[in-house]
Amino acid sequence: MFTKQDRLTIRELPKQKSELEETGQFLTQLQKTKDSISEDRYKQLASKYENKISELKEKIKHLTGQYEERKDEIKVQLGVLTDKRDAADAEMQEISLLKDHKAIGDDEYK
């Protein structure tokens, strides 16, 4: 039920989350060294990490939205298919019952 693009989206999400976590750790470690490095270098790196974090959060939000939307579509499709299968099962049971009670012949049973 998932398309190739759906699978690519799903695979991308953990990568983005991992990169977000790693970048957050870099920022945390940078903050611990703030007093040991120049203010310019600190600002440059902090800005770089904060921008990256913001960018990754947006990507994750977008990917999550795509995934949730597709998941909802698939749930609807699954419901429709389940209803069709249940209707077919009920029809087969009726036909088998009619055959068992000799209410229909072999020709109609096929």
MOTA-V79413 format. One record per helix or strand. SS is the DSSP state (2 for helix, 1 for strand). FROM is the first residue (numbers start at 1). LEN is the number of residues. Records with the same first field share a line. If there is no record, write none. Layout:
SS=FROM-LEN + FROM-LEN
This chain:
2=4-29 + 34-3 + 39-62 + 106-4
